[in-house]
Amino acid sequence: MKDFDHESTRAVLYVLGACQLFRTALARVAGPFDDRVFLGWDDADWCFRIRDAGGEIVFVPEAEVVHSYRRMTRRHPVSRAALRQLGAFFYFQRKYRRRRNELVALSERLDREAEA
């Protein structure tokens, strides 16, 4: 998300999980978290599912989130956590492989609309 204007509110394909706020009713329609998708991939997965449930994903520049986390895989690149994240990556890719072109096109359309 480095490559767009961070001064304007705009629709986006997804936002980071630490920055997501949704109405409870919408989250219920989207269903429970998919626990096979995690460590970053869950952010996009949840946003795709919220959009599919009728929600909108919007970047709001006035919102400020302070998020503290520890990156476990940096110290130990070959660890259970790293292997689990790699498995989640492959699962996420397989889960959305049929929708890839649709999601890329949506992202490009959102970018064009934000520039207009």
N, C-alpha and C positions, 0 to 999 in steps of 0.2 A: 504494500500500500504506500510505498515511497513515491510512486510516480503519479500522484494526483494532488490536486489542491486540497490542503488540509484546513482551509479557512471556510469552506462551504459545506453545508449539509447536503448529502447526496445519497442516492440508493447505491448499494454495492452488492457484490455477489455474496460475500460473507465478512464477518468481523471476528476478531479474536475472542475466545471464550471468556476471558476475564472481563470483557467489555459488553457482554450480551445481557439485555433486559427484555423479557417478553411477558405478555399477559399470561396468567395461569391457564385461562381457558384455551388460548392458542397452543400453549405447550401440551395441554392434554390432547388436543386434536393431533398434534405432531407425534405423540406417543412417547414412550420411555426412551432414555438414552440407549444407544446401541453400545453395549460394553465391549464389543470387539473393535470399536473405533475409539482411539484415545491418543493422548499425548500430541495434540495439535490437529490431528485429522478430525477429531470430534467437533472442533469449531466449525469447520466447513459443513460437515455432515448435519449438524444441528441446524445451521442456517438454511441449508437446502430443504430440510424437512419442515422447518417453520414456514418457508416460502411456499412449499407444496401444500401446507395446511391453510394458506390464505394470508399469511403475514407478509410483511415487507422488511427488508434488511436495510438499515439506514446508518450511515456514518454521521455522527453529530459532533462537530468540532468543539462545542462548548462543554461536552462531557469530559470529565477528567477521572481517570482510574489509576490508582496506585496498586500495583500488583507485585507481590514479592514471591519468588519461587526459587527453587534450587534445580539446577540442571544436572541431574544425576549421570547422564550418559557422557558428559564431557570428560570427567575424570576417568571413567571406565568405559571407553567406547565399545568394548566387547564385554557385555554384561547381560544379565537377564533382562534388565529394563531396556537396553538397546535392542536386543533381539525381539522383545515384545513390541517395541515401537516399529521395528522393521516389518513384523508380521501385520501390525495394524495398517501400515502403509499399503502393503499388498492387498489386504482385505478391502480397504477404502477404494483403491484403484479398480478392483474387481467389482465392487458394489456399484460404482458409478460409470463403468466402462461404456454402457449403452447410452448414457446421458452426456457423455463428454462433449460432443459437438454442440448439443443444446446448451450446456452450461457455459462453454466458451463463447458461443454466440450471445448469450444473455449478458455475460460480463462485458463484451464489446459494445453491446447496445447501451448498457448502463453508463459506460464511459462516454459514448457519443452524446447521450442525453445530458450528462453532467457538463459537457463542454459547450452545449448549445445555449 
